[in-house]
Amino acid sequence: MPLTQYNSLIDSCFWQSLQQRTDLSAHGNLDAALYALELQVQHNDICSIAPDIITEGGDDENIDILFVDEDNGAIYAIQSFQSPQLRRQGARPNKARDSSYACTALFDMDINNIPDRIKNQVESARAALTSGSIKSVHIWFLNNCPETDENARIMTGIGQSAANSLRQKYPQHSITLSAKEVGLETLDRMYQDQLDAILITDKIPMDGNPGFIEHGTNGWVSFCTSLPGSFLKDLYKKHTEEKLFSANVRNYMGSNKKDQYINGQIQESAIENPDDFFVCNNGVTALVHDLEISYPIEGEKLLGKLLSITGISIVNGAQTTGCLSNLTQDIDPHVRVHIRFIKIKDLERIDRIIRANNSQNKVLASDFRSGDAVQKRLRNEFINIGDSHYMGGLRTHLTPAEKRISLDPEKVAQTLIAFHHHANSSYHEKKQIWENDDLYNKAFPNTITAGHVVFVYALKDAINEVKAEYAAQFRHGTLKEVDRAKHEFLALPGVYFLIVHAISSIMEMIIGEAIPDPHTIAFKGHISRQRAVALWKPVVLQVIKRTQRLKPAAQNRLSKRNAITNTIAQFREDMDMFAENFGEWFGEFKDSIHY
């Protein structure tokens, strides 16, 4: 967009939408960066991870946000600048140059010279790079100004230098790096992209491929044919997976990790049995804007030849496409892929097609339970809870208003497992919660209520709120010495699961009697989520006074299960000694719950 088209910030659709996201306002001038990251990675609850990824402060090494997204194989390092009014001339180039030092700190600086406050995040990023779980690194200079050629030039140079550093440090891994200015033009595109399923709009000529045609009564047209594997590779290389898979709920996940072995099998099949690839592979489904078809047989509308397609987005087959496109050798010409092109305009049906075509794949683990009777019932119960929105594994576009009150199903499941089972499972068995019947039933038994989901989610929010408050005090130099150990404890990876687990272990002490079914504990009446968080905070603040008791269990990313179990047992004994104080400490909380 030319600079003249931005006369004020309100001319930006991204900025307009951001003003509705009051849930992000607590993060001050980082709200735009968090919203952009949410749009980029399609995170269901960016506020829940904000305390873990915000690094902004006086000694942040010019990294305001550092997000290590191992699930999707990406790292995002963001330097953010936000102007209260539109700067028509763009952001100052010196702010873009700061990203160079951020890259130095992230990749090259001696870890002992990294400030303690961001050391954990940097160590996590480097560990992920070393493990090979990272495919891409994104360096963003994010601002709410029109983008400029000068900032683009600076970021390109920073990216080239950082890419060279990555290749030298991790030569055994193939890691792409992009460094760019993310200003109003890019932010607006990111916002618009979530509304448009098909980002590639080129007209792509075909070779008159014969195929079978179906015409739906609801306005869709489908053309089924087979194409050489090289067709998919050419699209992948030209448009990148970000655009090619825009209507898919995930990108290519790689083929070298244990949980992606099926992708390794796809590559093996293409190399070792190319003649059988067509019958051994499920194929690809793609949305298109238009189909150009010829009908060589007069009066026959079920058979035709495909002359061209306009626009494309693969909704099913990202792994097939990624595997073929990332082969280290040329694709055998005998590799043929079944492909179905669908032309459709109706946005509601597009969303339905996207969900349905991914139902047989391992997308998010929660997707497999979206049709479960418990999830259906919970979704219905949440209809009557005005300040909470829960989709229970279903994927759909959420409005900014829905986003503000949305509960991330994956975070719900992890928190429930921490509350009812074990903190180690919450952190290290995130996907298994949805896939393993035993774990799933521990989180979501038939007796669970929507009120209980809100109850445990509010506890998570209360912990994050306390963590964010201490972090803000630390950044601004106002953190009291007595709270320093608590702040450091709360900064440890996965610690909130440990706190949830610890609080759950003393729930009967707090209430003063046995709880027949812990999955029914909820706040009384129509207590708002904000009020629920306020009721939980005194409990959280008392528990983190036992930092030295709990800290050993938090070491090594909650990996020592027995250490956690033993620590929680000792913590319960300690808290039992203070039981006579519980009425004073937790009286209002106790009086506000039922079970």
C-alpha positions in Angstrom: 0.0 0.0 0.0 1.5 3.4 -0.9 2.3 5.6 2.1 -0.4 8.2 1.1 -3.1 5.6 1.7 -2.4 5.7 5.4 -3.7 9.0 6.7 -4.1 7.8 10.2 -3.7 4.5 12.1 -7.4 3.8 11.8 -6.9 3.3 8.1 -5.3 0.0 9.0 -7.7 -3.0 9.3 -5.1 -4.6 11.6 -5.1 -1.6 13.9 -8.9 -1.4 14.0 -9.1 -5.0 15.0 -6.4 -4.6 17.6 -8.5 -1.9 19.3 -11.1 -4.6 20.0 -8.6 -6.9 21.6 -8.8 -5.5 25.1 -7.4 -8.7 26.4 -4.0 -7.7 24.9 -4.0 -4.2 26.3 -2.4 -5.4 29.6 0.8 -5.9 27.6 1.1 -2.2 26.7 3.0 -1.4 23.5 3.6 -5.1 22.9 -0.1 -5.7 22.1 0.4 -5.3 18.4 3.4 -7.7 18.3 1.4 -10.3 20.3 -1.6 -10.0 18.0 0.6 -10.3 14.9 2.3 -13.4 16.3 -1.1 -14.8 17.1 -2.2 -14.3 13.5 1.1 -15.7 12.1 1.1 -18.9 14.2 -2.7 -19.2 14.7 -2.3 -19.6 18.4 -5.6 -20.0 20.2 -4.6 -18.2 23.4 -1.6 -15.9 23.0 -2.2 -14.2 26.3 -1.5 -17.5 28.1 2.0 -17.7 26.7 2.7 -14.0 26.8 4.6 -14.0 30.2 6.9 -16.7 28.8 7.8 -15.1 25.6 7.9 -11.3 26.5 11.5 -10.4 27.1 11.2 -6.6 26.7 13.0 -4.5 29.3 16.1 -2.5 30.1 18.4 -5.5 29.5 16.5 -7.4 26.8 19.3 -7.3 24.2 16.9 -5.6 21.8 14.6 -8.7 21.8 11.1 -7.7 23.0 9.5 -11.1 22.3 11.2 -14.5 21.8 8.9 -17.3 21.0 10.3 -20.8 20.5 7.5 -22.7 18.7 8.8 -26.3 18.6 5.4 -27.7 17.7 5.7 -25.9 14.3 9.4 -25.8 14.1 9.9 -22.0 14.3 11.5 -19.3 16.3 10.3 -15.7 16.3 12.5 -12.9 17.6 10.7 -9.6 17.6 12.0 -6.1 18.1 8.9 -3.9 18.5 8.2 -0.2 18.1 4.8 1.4 18.5 4.0 5.0 17.8 0.9 6.6 19.4 0.1 8.3 16.1 0.9 7.5 12.5 4.4 8.2 11.4 3.9 8.7 7.7 7.7 8.7 7.1 8.0 5.2 8.6 9.8 3.9 11.6 13.3 5.2 12.3 16.1 3.0 10.7 18.1 3.0 14.0 15.3 0.8 15.5 15.6 -1.6 12.6 19.4 -1.8 13.2 18.8 -2.8 16.8 17.7 -6.2 15.4 21.3 -6.9 14.4 22.4 -6.9 18.1 19.3 -9.1 18.9 20.7 -11.7 16.4 24.1 -11.5 18.0 22.6 -12.1 21.5 20.4 -14.9 20.2 23.0 -16.9 18.2 26.5 -15.8 19.1 26.9 -14.3 22.6 28.4 -16.4 25.4 25.4 -17.6 27.3 27.1 -16.4 30.6 27.0 -12.9 29.2 23.2 -13.0 28.5 21.2 -11.1 31.2 19.6 -13.5 33.7 16.2 -12.3 32.9 16.2 -13.6 29.3 18.8 -16.3 29.7 16.1 -19.1 30.0 14.5 -18.1 26.7 17.8 -17.8 24.8 18.9 -21.2 26.2 15.5 -22.7 25.1 16.0 -21.3 21.6 19.6 -22.6 21.3 18.6 -26.0 22.6 15.8 -26.3 20.0 18.2 -25.3 17.2 20.7 -27.9 18.4 18.0 -30.6 18.6 17.0 -30.1 14.9 13.4 -29.3 15.8 13.6 -25.9 14.3 13.1 -25.4 10.5 12.8 -21.6 10.4 13.9 -18.5 12.3 12.0 -15.2 11.9 13.6 -11.9 12.8 10.9 -9.2 12.9 11.3 -5.4 13.2 7.6 -4.9 14.0 6.1 -1.4 14.1 2.8 0.4 13.4 4.3 2.6 10.7 4.3 2.4 6.9 7.1 0.2 5.7 10.1 1.8 4.1 12.8 0.7 1.6 15.5 1.8 4.0 14.3 -0.5 6.8 13.8 -3.3 4.2 17.4 -2.9 3.1 18.7 -3.0 6.7 16.7 -6.1 7.6 17.9 -7.9 4.5 21.5 -7.3 5.5 20.8 -8.4 9.1 19.1 -11.6 7.7 22.1 -12.5 5.5 24.5 -12.1 8.4 22.3 -14.1 10.8 21.8 -16.9 8.2 25.6 -17.3 7.8 25.9 -17.5 11.6 23.2 -20.2 11.7 24.9 -22.3 9.0 28.2 -22.2 10.8 26.8 -23.1 14.2 24.3 -25.7 13.0 25.7 -27.2 9.8 23.9 -30.5 10.3 20.5 -28.9 10.1 18.7 -27.1 7.3 17.3 -23.9 8.9 15.9 -21.1 6.9 16.1 -17.5 8.2 14.0 -14.5 7.3 14.5 -11.0 8.6 12.0 -8.3 7.7 10.2 -5.2 8.7 6.6 -6.0 9.7 4.9 -2.7 9.4 1.3 -1.6 8.6 1.3 -3.1 5.1 2.4 -6.6 6.3 0.2 -6.4 9.4 -2.9 -5.6 7.3 -2.1 -8.5 4.9 -1.7 -10.9 7.9 -5.1 -9.8 9.2 -6.8 -10.1 5.7 -5.1 -13.5 5.1 -7.1 -15.0 8.0 -10.2 -14.1 6.1 -9.1 -15.4 2.7 -8.5 -19.1 2.4 -6.7 -18.8 -1.0 -3.7 -16.5 -1.1 -2.2 -17.7 -4.4 -4.2 -16.1 -7.2 -2.0 -17.0 -10.3 -3.6 -18.6 -13.3 -1.7 -21.9 -13.6 -1.8 -23.7 -17.1 -2.5 -27.4 -17.1 -1.8 -30.0 -19.9 -5.4 -30.9 -20.6 -5.3 -33.5 -17.8 -8.3 -35.9 -18.1 -10.5 -36.2 -15.1 -13.8 -36.7 -13.4 -16.1 -33.8 -12.6 -18.7 -33.4 -9.9 -21.1 -30.4 -9.7 -22.6 -29.8 -6.2 -26.0 -28.4 -5.8 -24.6 -25.8 -3.4 -22.4 -24.2 -6.0 -19.2 -26.1 -5.8 -17.4 -27.9 -8.7 -14.8 -30.7 -8.2 -12.2 -31.9 -10.7 -10.3 -35.1 -9.9 -7.2 -36.1 -11.8 -3.6 -37.2 -11.3 -0.5 -35.1 -11.7 3.3 -35.8 -11.5 4.9 -35.2 -8.2 7.0 -32.5 -9.8 3.9 -30.3 -10.2 3.6 -30.1 -6.4 7.3 -29.4 -6.0 7.2 -26.6 -8.5 4.3 -24.9 -6.7 6.0 -25.4 -3.3 9.3 -23.9 -4.5 7.6 -20.9 -6.2 5.1 -19.9 -3.6 6.5 -21.3 -0.3 4.4 -23.3 2.1 3.1 -20.2 3.9 1.0 -19.3 0.8 0.5 -22.8 -0.6 -1.0 -24.2 2.6 -2.9 -21.0 3.6 -6.2 -23.0 3.9 -4.5 -25.9 5.8 -4.5 -26.1 9.6 -0.9 -26.9 9.6 2.2 -26.7 7.4 4.7 -29.4 6.4 6.0 -31.0 9.6 9.3 -32.4 8.3 10.3 -36.1 8.1 13.2 -36.6 10.4 11.5 -36.7 13.8 10.1 -39.7 15.6 6.5 -38.4 15.7 6.7 -37.6 11.9 7.8 -41.0 10.8 4.9 -41.3 8.5 6.4 -38.5 6.5 9.6 -40.5 6.2 7.6 -43.4 4.8 6.1 -41.1 2.2 9.6 -40.1 1.1 10.7 -43.8 1.1 7.7 -44.7 -1.0 8.5 -42.0 -3.6 12.1 -43.2 -3.9 11.8 -46.9 -3.6 8.4 -47.6 -5.2 7.6 -44.7 -7.5 5.3 -46.8 -9.7 3.1 -47.5 -6.6 3.0 -44.1 -5.2 -0.4 -43.2 -6.6 -2.1 -46.1 -4.9 -0.1 -45.9 -1.7 -0.7 -42.2 -1.0 -4.0 -40.5 0.0 -3.4 -37.7 -2.4 -4.1 -34.0 -2.3 -7.2 -31.8 -2.0 -6.9 -28.1 -3.0 -9.2 -25.1 -3.1 -9.1 -23.0 -6.3 -10.8 -19.7 -7.4 -11.6 -21.1 -10.8 -11.4 -24.1 -13.1 -11.1 -24.0 -16.9 -12.5 -27.3 -18.2 -13.1 -28.5 -21.7 -15.7 -31.2 -22.4 -14.5 -33.3 -25.4 -17.5 -35.6 -25.3 -20.7 -33.9 -26.4 -23.4 -34.0 -23.8 -21.0 -35.6 -21.2 -20.5 -33.4 -18.2 -18.8 -35.9 -15.8 -15.7 -36.3 -17.9 -13.4 -33.5 -19.1 -9.9 -32.1 -19.5 -8.4 -29.5 -17.2 -6.9 -26.6 -19.1 -6.0 -24.3 -16.2 -6.7 -23.5 -12.6 -6.8 -20.0 -11.1 -5.5 -19.8 -7.5 -4.7 -22.7 -5.3 -4.4 -23.6 -1.6 -3.8 -27.2 -0.4 -6.3 -28.1 2.4 -5.2 -31.7 2.6 -1.9 -33.1 1.5 0.6 -30.7 3.1 2.7 -33.6 4.2 2.7 -35.3 0.8 3.6 -32.0 -0.9 6.3 -31.2 1.7 7.8 -34.7 1.5 8.1 -34.6 -2.3 9.3 -31.1 -2.4 12.0 -31.8 0.2 13.5 -34.9 -1.4 17.2 -34.7 -1.7 17.0 -36.1 -5.2 14.9 -35.5 -8.3 11.4 -36.8 -8.2 11.0 -39.9 -10.3 8.7 -39.1 -13.3 6.6 -42.2 -12.4 5.5 -40.6 -9.1 1.9 -39.6 -9.7 -0.4 -38.0 -7.1 -4.1 -38.1 -7.0 -5.4 -34.5 -6.7 -8.9 -33.1 -6.3 -9.5 -29.4 -7.1 -12.5 -27.8 -5.6 -14.0 -24.5 -6.8 -16.2 -22.9 -4.2 -17.0 -19.3 -3.0 -19.1 -19.9 0.2 -16.9 -19.1 3.2 -18.9 -21.3 5.6 -18.5 -24.3 3.3 -14.8 -23.5 2.8 -14.4 -23.7 6.6 -16.4 -27.0 6.6 -14.2 -28.4 3.8 -11.0 -27.4 5.6 -12.1 -29.1 8.8 -13.4 -32.3 7.1 -10.4 -32.8 4.9 -8.1 -32.7 7.9 -10.1 -34.9 10.1 -8.2 -38.0 9.1 -4.8 -36.5 9.7 -2.8 -35.8 12.8 -3.3 -32.0 12.9 -3.7 -30.8 16.4 -4.2 -33.7 18.8 -7.4 -32.0 20.0 -9.0 -32.2 16.6 -9.5 -36.0 17.0 -11.8 -35.4 20.0 -13.8 -32.5 18.6 -16.7 -34.9 18.0 -16.5 -36.6 21.4 -19.7 -36.6 23.4 -18.0 -34.8 26.3 -16.6 -32.1 24.1 -20.0 -31.6 22.4 -21.7 -31.3 25.8 -19.1 -28.9 27.1 -19.6 -26.7 24.0 -23.3 -26.6 24.6 -22.8 -25.8 28.3 -20.4 -22.9 27.4 -23.2 -21.3 25.4 -24.7 -20.2 28.7 -21.4 -18.8 30.0 -21.3 -15.3 28.7 -17.6 -14.4 29.2 -16.1 -17.7 28.0 -15.9 -19.2 24.6 -14.8 -22.9 24.2 -14.7 -24.8 20.9 -13.6 -28.1 22.3 -11.3 -29.0 19.3 -13.4 -27.6 16.6 -11.6 -25.2 14.2 -13.3 -22.0 13.1 -12.5 -18.4 12.5 -13.0 -16.4 15.7 -13.9 -12.8 15.8 -11.8 -10.4 17.9 -14.7 -10.4 20.5 -14.6 -14.3 20.6 -10.8 -14.3 20.8 -10.9 -12.1 23.9 -12.9 -14.7 25.8 -11.7 -17.9 24.1 -10.3 -20.9 26.1 -7.6 -22.7 24.2 -8.6 -26.4 24.2 -5.0 -27.6 24.4 -4.2 -25.4 27.4 -7.5 -26.5 29.0 -6.4 -30.1 28.7 -2.9 -29.5 30.0 -4.2 -27.6 33.0 -6.8 -30.3 33.8 -4.1 -33.0 33.7 -2.0 -30.9 36.0 -4.9 -30.5 38.4 -6.2 -34.1 38.3 -3.1 -36.1 37.4 0.5 -35.0 37.2 2.5 -31.9 36.2 5.0 -34.0 34.2 2.3 -35.3 31.9 0.9 -31.8 31.4 4.3 -30.6 30.1 5.7 -33.6 28.4 2.6 -35.4 27.1 0.6 -32.5 25.6 -0.4 -34.4 22.5 -1.0 -37.7 24.3 -3.6 -36.1 26.5 -5.9 -36.1 23.5 -4.7 -39.3 21.9 -4.3 -41.6 24.9 -7.7 -42.8 26.2 -6.4 -43.1 29.8 -5.0 -39.5 29.9 -8.0 -38.1 28.0 -10.4 -39.6 30.5 -8.4 -38.2 33.4 -8.8 -34.7 31.9 -12.3 -35.1 30.5 -14.4 -37.7 32.3 -18.1 -37.9 31.8 -18.8 -35.9 35.0 -16.8 -32.8 34.0 -18.7 -29.5 33.8 -18.1 -26.3 31.9 -18.0 -24.6 35.2 -15.0 -26.8 36.3 -13.2 -26.0 33.0 -13.6 -22.3 33.8 -12.5 -23.0 37.4 -9.1 -24.5 36.4 -8.6 -22.1 33.5 -9.0 -19.2 35.8 -6.3 -20.7 38.0 -4.0 -20.8 35.0 -4.8 -17.2 34.3 -4.2 -16.2 37.9 -0.8 -17.7 37.9 0.0 -16.0 34.6 -1.2 -12.7 36.0 1.0 -12.9 39.1 3.9 -13.9 36.8 3.3 -11.0 34.5 3.1 -8.6 37.5 6.4 -9.7 38.9 8.0 -9.6 35.4 6.8 -6.1 34.9 8.2 -5.0 38.2 11.5 -6.6 37.4 11.7 -4.9 34.0 11.0 -1.5 35.6 13.3 -2.0 38.6 10.6 -2.0 41.2 10.7 -5.7 42.2 11.2 -6.1 46.0 14.1 -8.3 47.0 11.7 -10.6 48.9 9.9 -11.3 45.6 13.0 -11.9 43.5 13.1 -15.7 44.2 9.4 -16.0 43.3 9.9 -14.1 40.1 12.8 -16.4 39.1 10.8 -19.4 40.0 7.8 -18.3 37.9 10.2 -17.8 34.9 11.1 -21.5 34.8 9.6 -23.4 31.9 6.3 -25.2 32.7 6.2 -24.0 36.3 2.6 -23.0 36.2 1.6 -26.7 35.7 3.6 -27.5 38.9 1.7 -24.7 40.8 -1.6 -26.0 39.5 -0.6 -29.5 40.6 0.5 -28.2 44.0 -2.7 -26.3 44.6 -4.8 -29.3 43.6 -3.0 -31.4 46.2 -4.3 -29.2 49.0 -7.8 -28.5 47.8 -9.4 -30.7 50.4 -7.3 -29.0 53.1 -8.6 -25.6 51.9 -12.2 -26.8 51.8 -11.9 -28.7 55.0 -13.6 -31.9 53.8 -13.5 -34.6 51.2 -14.4 -33.8 47.6 -16.5 -36.7 46.1 -15.8 -35.7 42.5 -13.0 -33.1 41.9 -14.2 -32.6 38.2 -17.3 -30.9 39.5 -15.6 -28.1 41.5 -16.7 -24.8 40.2 -17.4 -21.2 41.4 -20.9 -20.5 42.5 -23.5 -18.7 40.4 -22.4 -16.5 37.6 -19.0 -15.3 38.8 -17.2 -13.7 35.9 -13.8 -15.0 34.8 -12.2 -11.8 35.9 -13.7 -12.3 39.4 -12.6 -16.0 39.3 -9.0 -15.0 38.6 -9.2 -12.5 41.5 -10.4 -15.2 43.9 -7.6 -17.5 42.8 -4.8 -15.0 43.3 -4.5 -15.1 47.1 -4.2 -18.9 46.8 -1.4 -18.6 44.2 0.4 -15.9 46.2 0.4 -18.1 49.3 1.6 -21.2 47.4 4.6 -19.4 45.7 5.8 -18.4 49.1 6.9 -22.0 49.2 9.3 -21.4 46.3 12.3 -23.1 47.8 10.2 -26.2 48.6 8.8 -26.4 45.1 11.8 -25.3 43.0 13.6 -28.7 42.9 10.6 -30.2 41.1 10.7 -27.4 38.5 14.2 -28.1 37.4 15.0 -29.7 34.0 11.6 -28.7 32.6 9.5 -30.8 34.9 11.3 -33.9 33.5 11.9 -35.7 36.8 8.5 -37.3 37.6 9.5 -38.9 40.9 11.0 -35.6 42.1 7.8 -33.8 41.4 5.7 -36.5 43.2 8.0 -36.4 46.3 8.2 -32.6 46.3 4.4 -32.3 46.2 4.1 -34.8 49.1 6.5 -32.7 51.2 4.7 -29.5 50.1 1.4 -31.0 51.4 2.9 -31.8 54.7 4.3 -28.3 55.0 0.9 -26.7 54.2 -0.9 -29.0 56.6 1.1 -27.3 59.4 -0.6 -24.0 58.4 -4.1 -25.4 58.1 -5.4 -23.3 61.0 -4.5 -20.2 58.9 -6.5 -21.3 55.9 -9.7 -19.7 57.0 -8.0 -16.3 57.1 -6.0 -16.9 53.9 -8.6 -18.6 51.7 -12.0 -17.9 53.4 -13.5 -15.9 50.5 -12.2 -18.4 48.0 -13.7 -21.3 49.9 -17.1 -19.6 50.3 -17.2 -18.9 46.5 -17.0 -22.5 45.3 -19.3 -25.6 45.2 -18.9 -29.2 44.2 
